[in-house]
Amino acid sequence: MATRPLASALPLSKTPGAPSSGSHHSPPALVRRLQTLARALASSPPQAMASAPAPKKVLVPIANGTEPMEAVITIDVLRRAGADVAVASVEPGSATVAAAWGVKLAADALLADIADAEFDLISLPGGMPGASTFRDCKLLENVVRKHVEKGKLYAAICAAPAVALGTWGLLNGLKATCYPSFMDKLPSEVHAAESRVQIDGKCVTSRGPGTAMEYSVVLVEQLYGKEKAEEVAGLMVMRPQHGVEFSMKELNSTSWNVGETPNILVPIANGTEEMEAAMIIDILRRAKANVVVASLEDKLEVVASRKVKMVADVLLDDALKKQFDLILLPGGLGGAEAYAKSDKLIGLIKKQAEANKLYGAICASPAITLEPHGLLKV
């Protein structure tokens, strides 16, 4: 079997409009005008400078059993839009939660420590038993109820609309949706809808992991407007609309000969793109694969590109002792650069290639990690 590296693309974080290394020098007249403008700005008193608007504040609670894709995608997308997102654990005394599918997340704070803060939006991820933990958390119920009474935005996805918001009576009289198998658990006072994302007044609800990206972009639109939502969606290379066919081109087709339970390595590092990591881990574990998440840092916890704190299963040194059917690299510029600099990881991938085993990468990692080490050659 011939080895075929797998690659996919998501955007590389880059300053918009930044010149490439091959850019021409600016014309002298333009340089003089820019210098004049810079001096004028430098001499302006601070009070004359327009201050940037304060970022919108968002609360995303998490618990043991929270659906990791729904939590991580929401946090990531809202932070891309500029929101100040507080990730709060509702688990007593523990900032680290064991989310669904064995994904471990570390919150920014305990809910008890920030319960008195004001937020522009509260968004509840789904997953079980995470949603039922939300439902039974009186502190969270009080925080959300007061927030709703002030006429502010609130949202939930998957099981959380029915299990938490519905139980609290915060969907009464509204049109709402939720995970398909929980639709019959919506209270009779709720107008059930099968929309992928449903907006009714200040409330947004959605169906599940597969709608989390759309849901998150809708939340951006509710907070910042349509233009910002389109900007964020475009940079994430989202499909222009649901229903558009996936475009996948396969070259040098080969069979994938792996066992019934494939062993898969997913390395993570500071700067790894958390959405990509969470989706890869979550979906492959749903498919019953044995996924090992390995940290390249000197500790299990890494701070991903949008400051989501993910906790690996093992350190890379421990993963090196095992054999894998597939190695998958998430993207994120910082993470891809860390992979490229890791002699141990690159050595492992090269051995994988020499053994005609599978490996792949997404976003920045094909170009930053694989290509410089000759791992994209056919």
BALUMDREN-611015 format. One record per residue: residue in three letters; x, y, z of N, C-alpha, C in turn. Coordinates in steps of 0.05 Angstrom, whole numbers, padded with zeros to 5 digits, always signed. Example, Ala and Ser with C-alpha at 12.3 -4.5 7.8 and 13.67 -1.06 7.14 Angstrom:
ALA+00264-00114+00156+00246-00090+00156+00264-00066+00156;SER+00257-00045+00142+00273-00021+00143+00258+00001+00157;
end
This chain:
MET+00017-00024+00000+00000+00000+00000+00017+00025+00000;ALA+00013+00043-00018+00028+00068-00019+00018+00087+00001;THR+00036+00101+00015+00028+00121+00034+00018+00146+00019;ARG-00004+00156+00028-00014+00181+00016-00020+00201+00038;PRO-00005+00223+00041-00011+00242+00061-00038+00255+00056;LEU-00052+00261+00077-00078+00274+00075-00075+00303+00083;ALA-00088+00321+00069-00086+00349+00076-00113+00363+00071;SER-00119+00382+00089-00143+00398+00085-00136+00426+00092;ALA-00153+00445+00084-00145+00473+00087-00165+00489+00104;LEU-00155+00503+00123-00170+00525+00137-00151+00548+00138;PRO-00161+00572+00144-00144+00596+00141-00121+00597+00160;LEU-00099+00607+00150-00075+00612+00166-00078+00640+00178;SER-00076+00642+00205-00078+00669+00217-00057+00687+00207;LYS-00065+00710+00197-00046+00728+00185-00057+00756+00187;THR-00041+00776+00191-00050+00803+00193-00061+00812+00166;PRO-00087+00820+00164-00097+00828+00138-00081+00850+00126;GLY-00075+00847+00100-00061+00868+00086-00031+00869+00091;ALA-00020+00850+00106+00008+00850+00112+00024+00844+00086;PRO+00045+00859+00080+00059+00855+00055+00075+00829+00056;SER+00078+00817+00033+00095+00793+00031+00124+00801+00030;SER+00142+00781+00033+00170+00787+00033+00179+00798+00007;GLY+00163+00793-00015+00171+00803-00041+00158+00829-00049;SER+00146+00843-00030+00132+00868-00037+00151+00889-00046;HIS+00142+00907-00065+00158+00929-00074+00158+00951-00053;HIS+00178+00969-00054+00180+00991-00036+00158+01011-00043;SER+00147+01025-00023+00127+01045-00028+00139+01069-00043;PRO+00124+01083-00060+00134+01107-00073+00141+01128-00053;PRO+00162+01144-00058+00171+01164-00038+00149+01183-00029;ALA+00131+01192-00047+00110+01210-00040+00092+01198-00019;LEU+00085+01172-00024+00068+01158-00005+00082+01155+00022;VAL+00107+01149+00021+00122+01146+00046+00121+01172+00062;ARG+00125+01195+00048+00125+01221+00062+00098+01226+00075;ARG+00076+01219+00060+00050+01224+00071+00045+01206+00095;LEU+00054+01181+00094+00051+01163+00117+00067+01173+00141;GLN+00091+01183+00136+00107+01193+00158+00094+01217+00171;THR+00083+01235+00154+00069+01258+00164+00045+01250+00181;LEU+00030+01230+00172+00007+01221+00187+00016+01208+00213;ALA+00037+01193+00213+00047+01180+00237+00055+01201+00258;ARG+00069+01222+00248+00077+01243+00267+00053+01257+00279;ALA+00033+01262+00262+00009+01275+00272-00006+01258+00293;LEU-00007+01232+00288-00020+01215+00307-00004+01213+00333;ALA+00022+01213+00330+00039+01211+00354+00037+01235+00371;SER+00032+01259+00359+00031+01284+00374+00003+01290+00385;SER-00017+01274+00377-00044+01278+00386-00047+01271+00415;PRO-00061+01287+00431-00065+01280+00459-00082+01255+00461;PRO-00078+01238+00481-00093+01213+00483-00123+01216+00482;GLN-00134+01238+00494-00162+01241+00494-00174+01247+00467;ALA-00157+01255+00448-00167+01260+00421-00169+01235+00404;MET-00156+01214+00413-00157+01189+00399-00183+01174+00405;ALA-00196+01164+00384-00221+01150+00387-00216+01123+00402;SER-00230+01118+00423-00226+01093+00437-00243+01071+00424;ALA-00231+01047+00424-00245+01024+00412-00268+01016+00430;PRO-00290+01007+00419-00313+00999+00436-00305+00974+00452;ALA-00316+00973+00476-00311+00950+00493-00321+00924+00480;PRO-00306+00902+00482-00315+00877+00470-00340+00867+00484;LYS-00357+00853+00469-00381+00841+00481-00372+00818+00499;LYS-00386+00816+00522-00378+00796+00542-00397+00772+00540;VAL-00386+00748+00539-00401+00724+00535-00394+00703+00557;LEU-00414+00689+00567-00410+00667+00586-00416+00641+00572;VAL-00397+00622+00573-00401+00595+00563-00395+00576+00587;PRO-00416+00565+00600-00411+00546+00622-00404+00519+00610;ILE-00388+00504+00625-00381+00476+00617-00384+00458+00642;ALA-00388+00432+00636-00391+00413+00658-00381+00386+00649;ASN-00378+00367+00667-00372+00340+00659-00394+00330+00640;GLY-00386+00320+00617-00406+00311+00597-00415+00331+00577;THR-00404+00356+00579-00410+00376+00559-00400+00366+00531;GLU-00415+00372+00510-00407+00365+00483-00383+00383+00475;PRO-00359+00372+00471-00336+00389+00467-00337+00405+00441;MET-00347+00394+00419-00348+00410+00395-00366+00434+00399;GLU-00389+00430+00411-00407+00453+00415-00395+00475+00433;ALA-00381+00466+00454-00368+00486+00471-00345+00500+00457;VAL-00327+00484+00446-00302+00495+00434-00308+00512+00410;ILE-00326+00503+00392-00332+00518+00368-00344+00545+00376;THR-00363+00545+00394-00375+00570+00403-00355+00590+00414;ILE-00338+00580+00432-00317+00597+00444-00298+00608+00423;ASP-00289+00591+00406-00269+00598+00385-00281+00619+00366;VAL-00305+00614+00355-00317+00632+00336-00323+00659+00348;LEU-00333+00660+00372-00339+00685+00385-00314+00701+00391;ARG-00293+00687+00399-00267+00701+00404-00256+00712+00378;ARG-00260+00697+00356-00251+00708+00330-00264+00734+00324;ALA-00289+00737+00332-00305+00761+00327-00297+00784+00346;GLY-00281+00778+00366-00272+00799+00385-00286+00798+00412;ALA-00303+00778+00416-00317+00777+00442-00299+00768+00464;ASP-00305+00778+00488-00291+00770+00512-00307+00747+00524;VAL-00298+00722+00519-00312+00698+00527-00301+00687+00553;ALA-00319+00684+00573-00311+00672+00598-00321+00643+00598;VAL-00303+00624+00601-00310+00596+00602-00311+00588+00631;ALA-00334+00580+00641-00337+00576+00670-00346+00547+00676;SER-00332+00534+00694-00340+00507+00702-00362+00509+00723;VAL-00383+00492+00720-00404+00491+00740-00398+00468+00760;GLU-00376+00453+00755-00369+00431+00773-00357+00443+00799;PRO-00368+00436+00822-00358+00447+00847-00328+00443+00852;GLY-00314+00465+00854-00285+00464+00861-00267+00454+00839;SER-00276+00449+00815-00259+00438+00794-00262+00455+00768;ALA-00239+00467+00760-00239+00482+00735-00236+00464+00711;THR-00226+00440+00715-00223+00421+00693-00247+00402+00692;VAL-00258+00399+00668-00281+00381+00665-00275+00359+00645;ALA-00287+00336+00649-00285+00314+00631-00309+00315+00612;ALA-00305+00329+00590-00327+00332+00570-00333+00305+00557;ALA-00353+00305+00540-00360+00280+00526-00337+00270+00508;TRP-00337+00244+00502-00318+00232+00484-00289+00234+00494;GLY-00286+00236+00521-00260+00235+00533-00243+00261+00528;VAL-00256+00282+00519-00242+00307+00515-00241+00322+00542;LYS-00218+00331+00550-00215+00346+00575-00210+00375+00569;LEU-00226+00392+00582-00224+00421+00579-00219+00434+00606;ALA-00204+00456+00607-00199+00471+00631-00213+00498+00628;ALA-00230+00505+00647-00245+00530+00646-00227+00553+00654;ASP-00236+00577+00648-00222+00602+00656-00227+00607+00686;ALA-00250+00599+00695-00259+00605+00723-00280+00586+00731;LEU-00286+00586+00757-00309+00572+00768-00333+00591+00765;LEU-00356+00580+00759-00380+00597+00757-00385+00613+00782;ALA-00380+00601+00805-00385+00615+00830-00368+00641+00832;ASP-00345+00641+00819-00327+00665+00821-00335+00688+00803;ILE-00352+00682+00783-00359+00704+00764-00389+00707+00761;ALA-00404+00695+00780-00433+00695+00778-00445+00723+00779;ASP-00432+00742+00791-00442+00769+00792-00435+00787+00769;ALA-00419+00776+00750-00411+00792+00727-00435+00796+00707;GLU-00433+00817+00692-00453+00822+00671-00443+00812+00644;PHE-00462+00800+00629-00455+00789+00603-00475+00799+00582;ASP-00465+00801+00557-00483+00808+00535-00497+00783+00524;LEU-00485+00760+00528-00495+00735+00517-00487+00712+00536;ILE-00506+00694+00541-00499+00669+00554-00507+00646+00535;SER-00488+00628+00529-00492+00606+00511-00486+00580+00524;LEU-00506+00562+00524-00503+00536+00537-00498+00514+00516;PRO-00474+00501+00517-00469+00478+00500-00486+00454+00509;GLY-00489+00435+00492-00505+00411+00499-00487+00389+00509;GLY-00496+00364+00502-00482+00341+00513-00495+00331+00538;MET-00494+00305+00542-00505+00293+00567-00483+00278+00581;PRO-00480+00280+00607-00499+00293+00625-00494+00323+00630;GLY-00478+00335+00613-00472+00364+00617-00497+00381+00619;ALA-00516+00376+00601-00541+00393+00601-00557+00389+00626;SER-00558+00364+00636-00573+00359+00660-00559+00371+00685;THR-00533+00372+00684-00518+00385+00705-00524+00415+00705;PHE-00526+00427+00681-00535+00455+00680-00562+00458+00692;ARG-00580+00441+00684-00608+00442+00694-00609+00442+00725;ASP-00593+00425+00737-00594+00422+00766-00577+00442+00781;CYS-00562+00458+00767-00545+00478+00780-00561+00504+00786;LYS-00569+00507+00811-00586+00530+00818-00571+00557+00813;LEU-00545+00557+00817-00530+00582+00812-00532+00589+00783;LEU-00528+00570+00765-00529+00576+00736-00557+00584+00729;GLU-00577+00570+00739-00605+00578+00733-00610+00607+00741;ASN-00601+00614+00765-00606+00642+00774-00591+00662+00756;VAL-00566+00656+00748-00551+00673+00731-00565+00677+00704;VAL-00574+00655+00692-00587+00657+00666-00614+00671+00669;ARG-00629+00664+00689-00656+00676+00693-00654+00707+00696;LYS-00635+00716+00712-00632+00745+00716-00623+00758+00689;HIS-00606+00745+00675-00597+00754+00649-00620+00757+00629;VAL-00637+00737+00628-00660+00738+00610-00680+00760+00618;GLU-00684+00763+00644-00702+00784+00654-00693+00812+00647;LYS-00667+00815+00642-00656+00841+00634-00658+00845+00603;GLY-00670+00826+00589-00674+00829+00561-00649+00824+00544;LYS-00631+00808+00555-00605+00803+00541-00607+00777+00525;LEU-00587+00774+00507-00586+00750+00489-00579+00725+00505;TYR-00593+00703+00498-00586+00677+00510-00590+00656+00489;ALA-00575+00634+00492-00574+00614+00471-00568+00586+00483;ALA-00575+00565+00468-00569+00538+00476-00570+00520+00452;ILE-00556+00498+00453-00553+00480+00430-00556+00451+00440;CYS-00565+00434+00422-00566+00405+00426-00586+00398+00448;ALA-00578+00385+00469-00597+00377+00491-00604+00401+00509;ALA-00587+00421+00510-00590+00443+00529-00616+00459+00526;PRO-00626+00464+00502-00652+00478+00500-00674+00464+00515;ALA-00677+00438+00511-00699+00423+00524-00693+00418+00553;VAL-00669+00408+00559-00662+00399+00586-00659+00422+00605;ALA-00645+00444+00597-00640+00466+00615-00660+00489+00611;LEU-00659+00502+00588-00676+00526+00584-00706+00518+00586;GLY-00713+00496+00574-00741+00488+00574-00751+00482+00602;THR-00735+00468+00618-00742+00461+00646-00745+00487+00662;TRP-00728+00506+00657-00729+00532+00672-00752+00550+00663;GLY-00766+00542+00642-00788+00558+00632-00780+00582+00615;LEU-00755+00581+00606-00744+00604+00591-00748+00602+00561;LEU-00763+00581+00552-00770+00579+00524-00801+00581+00520;ASN-00815+00585+00541-00845+00586+00539-00854+00608+00520;GLY-00871+00600+00501-00882+00619+00482-00863+00624+00459;LEU-00840+00612+00459-00820+00617+00438-00819+00594+00418;LYS-00809+00600+00394-00803+00579+00375-00774+00570+00380;ALA-00770+00544+00383-00743+00534+00390-00738+00507+00378;THR-00713+00500+00376-00704+00474+00366-00684+00462+00385;CYS-00678+00436+00381-00658+00423+00398-00649+00397+00384;TYR-00634+00381+00398-00625+00355+00386-00649+00338+00379;PRO-00649+00325+00356-00673+00311+00347-00686+00292+00368;SER-00670+00277+00382-00681+00258+00401-00692+00271+00427;PHE-00687+00298+00429-00697+00312+00453-00721+00330+00446;MET-00730+00329+00420-00752+00347+00412-00777+00342+00429;ASP-00782+00316+00435-00807+00310+00451-00804+00318+00480;LYS-00781+00327+00488-00777+00336+00516-00780+00366+00518;LEU-00784+00380+00496-00790+00409+00498-00818+00412+00510;PRO-00821+00430+00529-00847+00434+00542-00869+00441+00521;SER-00894+00435+00528-00916+00440+00510-00919+00470+00504;GLU-00909+00487+00522-00911+00516+00518-00891+00526+00497;VAL-00874+00509+00487-00854+00516+00467-00863+00508+00439;HIS-00859+00525+00420-00866+00519+00392-00842+00506+00379;ALA-00843+00479+00378-00820+00464+00368-00815+00468+00338;ALA-00790+00472+00331-00783+00476+00303-00760+00457+00296;GLU-00758+00449+00271-00736+00431+00263-00714+00447+00248;SER-00712+00472+00253-00692+00489+00241-00664+00481+00250;ARG-00644+00484+00233-00617+00480+00242-00609+00500+00263;VAL-00616+00525+00259-00613+00546+00279-00639+00562+00280;GLN-00650+00566+00304-00675+00581+00306-00671+00606+00324;ILE-00680+00628+00313-00678+00654+00328-00707+00662+00334;ASP-00712+00668+00359-00738+00680+00367-00733+00701+00388;GLY-00734+00726+00379-00729+00748+00397-00700+00748+00406;LYS-00696+00746+00432-00669+00747+00444-00658+00718+00448;CYS-00672+00698+00439-00664+00670+00443-00656+00657+00417;VAL-00633+00643+00418-00623+00627+00395-00620+00598+00404;THR-00631+00580+00389-00627+00551+00395-00618+00537+00370;SER-00605+00513+00374-00595+00498+00351-00595+00469+00357;ARG-00589+00452+00337-00594+00423+00338-00572+00406+00350;GLY-00546+00411+00343-00526+00393+00353-00498+00399+00343;PRO-00480+00380+00346-00452+00385+00338-00449+00394+00309;GLY-00465+00381+00291-00464+00388+00263-00474+00415+00255;THR-00488+00428+00274-00498+00455+00268-00483+00476+00285;ALA-00463+00468+00300-00449+00486+00319-00436+00509+00305;MET-00425+00505+00281-00411+00527+00267-00432+00548+00258;GLU-00454+00539+00247-00475+00558+00239-00486+00573+00263;TYR-00491+00558+00284-00501+00570+00309-00483+00592+00319;SER-00457+00586+00319-00437+00605+00330-00436+00630+00312;VAL-00438+00627+00286-00437+00650+00268-00462+00667+00272;VAL-00485+00654+00277-00510+00668+00282-00507+00685+00308;LEU-00493+00673+00328-00489+00688+00353-00471+00713+00347;VAL-00451+00710+00330-00435+00733+00322-00452+00754+00309;GLU-00470+00746+00292-00488+00765+00278-00506+00779+00298;GLN-00516+00764+00318-00533+00777+00338-00518+00798+00355;LEU-00493+00792+00360-00477+00810+00376-00465+00833+00360;TYR-00455+00827+00336-00439+00847+00321-00450+00855+00294;GLY-00471+00841+00284-00482+00848+00258-00473+00829+00236;LYS-00488+00831+00214-00484+00813+00191-00456+00815+00179;GLU-00446+00839+00177-00420+00843+00164-00398+00828+00179;LYS-00397+00831+00205-00377+00817+00221-00381+00786+00219;ALA-00406+00777+00219-00411+00749+00217-00401+00738+00191;GLU-00405+00752+00169-00396+00743+00143-00365+00743+00142;GLU-00353+00763+00155-00324+00764+00156-00312+00740+00170;VAL-00323+00734+00193-00314+00711+00209-00318+00685+00194;ALA-00342+00682+00183-00348+00657+00168-00329+00653+00144;GLY-00324+00675+00130-00306+00674+00107-00278+00665+00113;LEU-00267+00675+00135-00240+00668+00143-00238+00639+00153;MET-00261+00627+00160-00260+00599+00169-00265+00580+00146;VAL-00268+00590+00122-00273+00574+00098-00298+00557+00101;MET-00319+00569+00112-00344+00555+00114-00357+00553+00087;ARG-00374+00532+00084-00390+00531+00060-00408+00555+00059;PRO-00413+00566+00035-00429+00590+00033-00458+00586+00044;GLN-00468+00562+00041-00495+00557+00052-00497+00527+00056;HIS-00514+00519+00075-00518+00491+00080-00530+00478+00056;GLY-00521+00454+00050-00531+00440+00026-00512+00440+00003;VAL-00493+00459+00003-00473+00459-00018-00455+00434-00015;GLU-00450+00421-00037-00436+00396-00037-00407+00400-00027;PHE-00397+00380-00011-00369+00381-00004-00352+00378-00029;SER-00331+00393-00030-00313+00390-00053-00287+00376-00043;MET-00284+00350-00050-00261+00335-00042-00249+00322-00067;LYS-00224+00325-00071-00210+00313-00094-00190+00293-00083;GLU-00192+00269-00092-00173+00248-00083-00153+00242-00105;LEU-00127+00243-00098-00106+00237-00117-00091+00212-00108;ASN-00081+00197-00126-00065+00173-00119-00080+00155-00100;SER-00104+00148-00108-00122+00133-00091-00108+00107-00080;THR-00113+00102-00055-00101+00078-00043-00121+00067-00022;SER-00118+00041-00016-00136+00030+00004-00125+00035+00032;TRP-00144+00037+00051-00136+00042+00079-00139+00016+00094;ASN-00117+00003+00099-00117-00023+00113-00111-00018+00143;VAL-00131-00015+00158-00128-00011+00187-00145-00031+00202;GLY-00140-00035+00227-00155-00054+00243-00184-00044+00248;GLU-00199-00061+00261-00226-00055+00268-00228-00031+00286;THR-00208-00028+00304-00206-00005+00322-00180+00009+00316;PRO-00180+00028+00297-00154+00041+00290-00143+00058+00313;ASN-00117+00057+00316-00103+00074+00335-00094+00100+00321;ILE-00102+00122+00332-00098+00148+00319-00084+00167+00339;LEU-00064+00181+00330-00050+00201+00346-00058+00229+00337;VAL-00066+00245+00356-00071+00274+00350-00054+00290+00369;PRO-00032+00301+00359-00015+00319+00375-00028+00346+00379;ILE-00024+00358+00402-00032+00386+00406-00010+00401+00420;ALA-00010+00427+00416+00011+00445+00427-00001+00472+00432;ASN+00013+00489+00447+00004+00517+00449+00002+00529+00421;GLY-00022+00540+00416-00027+00552+00390-00041+00534+00370;THR-00046+00509+00378-00062+00491+00361-00090+00503+00357;GLU-00102+00499+00334-00129+00508+00329-00149+00490+00343;GLU-00162+00501+00364-00178+00484+00381-00202+00472+00368;MET-00215+00486+00349-00238+00475+00335-00230+00450+00319;GLU-00207+00452+00305-00198+00430+00289-00191+00406+00306;ALA-00177+00411+00328-00170+00389+00346-00195+00376+00358;ALA-00213+00392+00368-00237+00382+00381-00254+00365+00362;MET-00257+00375+00337-00273+00361+00318-00261+00334+00310;ILE-00234+00335+00305-00220+00310+00298-00223+00289+00320;ILE-00218+00297+00345-00219+00278+00367-00247+00268+00372;ASP-00266+00286+00373-00294+00280+00379-00305+00261+00358;ILE-00303+00268+00332-00315+00252+00311-00303+00225+00309;LEU-00276+00223+00311-00263+00197+00308-00269+00179+00332;ARG-00272+00191+00356-00280+00174+00379-00310+00165+00376;ARG-00327+00181+00364-00354+00173+00358-00354+00148+00340;ALA-00334+00147+00322-00331+00125+00304-00317+00101+00316;LYS-00312+00102+00343-00300+00080+00358-00271+00077+00354;ALA-00257+00097+00343-00228+00096+00340-00216+00101+00368;ASN-00192+00090+00371-00176+00095+00396-00158+00119+00391;VAL-00167+00142+00400-00153+00167+00394-00136+00175+00419;VAL-00110+00179+00414-00092+00188+00435-00085+00217+00430;VAL-00090+00234+00449-00084+00263+00447-00058+00267+00462;ALA-00037+00276+00448-00010+00279+00460-00001+00308+00460;SER+00008+00318+00483+00017+00345+00485+00047+00347+00478;LEU+00054+00367+00462+00082+00372+00456+00095+00390+00477;GLU+00079+00401+00495+00090+00418+00516+00100+00401+00539;ASP+00111+00414+00560+00122+00399+00582+00101+00392+00603;LYS+00075+00397+00596+00053+00390+00613+00029+00383+00596;LEU+00009+00370+00607-00013+00361+00592-00031+00383+00581;GLU-00034+00405+00597-00051+00427+00588-00038+00444+00568;VAL-00052+00450+00546-00042+00469+00526-00062+00492+00523;VAL-00051+00515+00515-00068+00538+00510-00070+00541+00480;ALA-00093+00535+00469-00097+00534+00440-00098+00562+00428;SER-00102+00564+00402-00099+00590+00388-00118+00611+00398;ARG-00143+00603+00405-00163+00623+00415-00165+00621+00445;LYS-00144+00612+00458-00141+00611+00487-00159+00591+00501;VAL-00170+00572+00485-00184+00549+00498-00163+00531+00510;LYS-00167+00523+00535-00148+00506+00549-00156+00476+00545;MET-00140+00461+00531-00146+00433+00526-00125+00416+00541;VAL-00134+00393+00551-00117+00376+00567-00113+00350+00552;ALA-00088+00344+00546-00081+00320+00531-00083+00295+00548;ASP-00083+00272+00535-00083+00246+00549-00055+00239+00560;VAL-00035+00245+00543-00007+00238+00550+00011+00259+00539;LEU+00036+00259+00548+00057+00275+00536+00067+00260+00511;LEU+00080+00275+00493+00089+00263+00468+00108+00240+00473;ASP+00126+00243+00492+00145+00222+00498+00131+00195+00503;ASP+00109+00196+00517+00094+00171+00523+00081+00160+00497;ALA+00072+00178+00480+00060+00169+00455+00080+00156+00436;LEU+00105+00164+00438+00126+00153+00420+00130+00123+00424;LYS+00121+00113+00447+00124+00084+00453+00103+00067+00439;LYS+00083+00080+00426+00061+00065+00414+00062+00065+00384;GLN+00047+00047+00371+00044+00046+00342+00017+00057+00335;PHE+00016+00073+00313-00009+00085+00305-00015+00078+00276;ASP-00041+00075+00270-00050+00070+00243-00052+00097+00228;LEU-00056+00119+00242-00060+00145+00230-00050+00166+00249;ILE-00035+00186+00239-00027+00210+00254-00040+00234+00241;LEU-00055+00250+00257-00069+00273+00246-00060+00298+00261;LEU-00052+00318+00245-00043+00344+00257-00065+00365+00253;PRO-00076+00375+00275-00093+00399+00272-00076+00423+00263;GLY-00090+00444+00255-00075+00468+00247-00071+00488+00269;GLY-00073+00514+00261-00066+00535+00280-00036+00542+00276;LEU-00030+00567+00270-00002+00574+00263+00017+00566+00285;GLY+00011+00574+00310+00030+00567+00332+00034+00538+00335;GLY+00012+00523+00333+00014+00494+00336+00030+00481+00313;ALA+00025+00490+00288+00039+00479+00265+00069+00485+00267;GLU+00076+00509+00277+00104+00515+00280+00117+00497+00302;ALA+00102+00492+00323+00112+00474+00344+00116+00446+00333;TYR+00098+00436+00317+00101+00410+00305+00126+00409+00288;ALA+00130+00430+00272+00153+00430+00253+00179+00430+00268;LYS+00180+00442+00292+00205+00444+00307+00210+00419+00324;SER+00191+00402+00326+00193+00378+00344+00207+00355+00328;ASP+00232+00351+00334+00247+00329+00321+00234+00302+00326;LYS+00223+00299+00351+00211+00274+00358+00186+00269+00342;LEU+00169+00289+00339+00144+00286+00324+00150+00282+00294;ILE+00168+00298+00283+00175+00295+00255+00187+00267+00250;GLY+00204+00258+00268+00216+00232+00265+00194+00210+00265;LEU+00174+00213+00282+00152+00194+00284+00136+00194+00258;ILE+00131+00217+00247+00115+00218+00221+00132+00207+00198;LYS+00158+00212+00198+00175+00200+00177+00175+00170+00179;LYS+00176+00159+00203+00174+00130+00206+00147+00119+00197;GLN+00127+00135+00202+00100+00128+00193+00099+00126+00162;ALA+00111+00146+00149+00112+00146+00120+00128+00122+00109;GLU+00151+00117+00122+00168+00095+00113+00154+00068+00115;ALA+00136+00066+00135+00121+00041+00140+00096+00040+00123;ASN+00092+00059+00105+00068+00060+00088+00043+00063+00105;LYS+00045+00078+00127+00022+00083+00144+00011+00111+00138;LEU-00013+00116+00148-00027+00141+00141-00020+00164+00160;TYR-00020+00188+00148-00017+00212+00164-00031+00234+00149;GLY-00038+00255+00164-00053+00277+00151-00051+00303+00167;ALA-00060+00325+00155-00058+00351+00168-00079+00369+00156;ILE-00086+00390+00171-00106+00410+00163-00095+00438+00168;CYS-00107+00458+00155-00101+00486+00159-00072+00493+00154;ALA-00058+00504+00173-00030+00512+00169-00011+00488+00169;SER-00019+00465+00180+00000+00443+00184+00011+00431+00158;PRO-00005+00428+00136+00008+00417+00112+00031+00433+00102;ALA+00027+00460+00102+00048+00478+00091+00071+00483+00111;ILE+00064+00486+00137+00084+00493+00157+00099+00469+00168;THR+00085+00447+00171+00097+00423+00183+00106+00402+00163;LEU+00088+00393+00146+00094+00370+00129+00112+00378+00105;GLU+00105+00399+00091+00120+00405+00066+00150+00410+00071;PRO+00158+00426+00091+00187+00431+00095+00203+00406+00101;HIS+00190+00386+00111+00204+00361+00118+00200+00339+00096;GLY+00191+00347+00073+00188+00329+00050+00166+00308+00054;LEU+00146+00315+00070+00125+00295+00076+00100+00299+00059;LEU+00102+00316+00039+00080+00319+00019+00088+00308-00008;LYS+00111+00297-00010+00120+00286-00036+00106+00259-00041;VAL+00098+00255-00065+00085+00230-00073+00106+00208-00078;
end
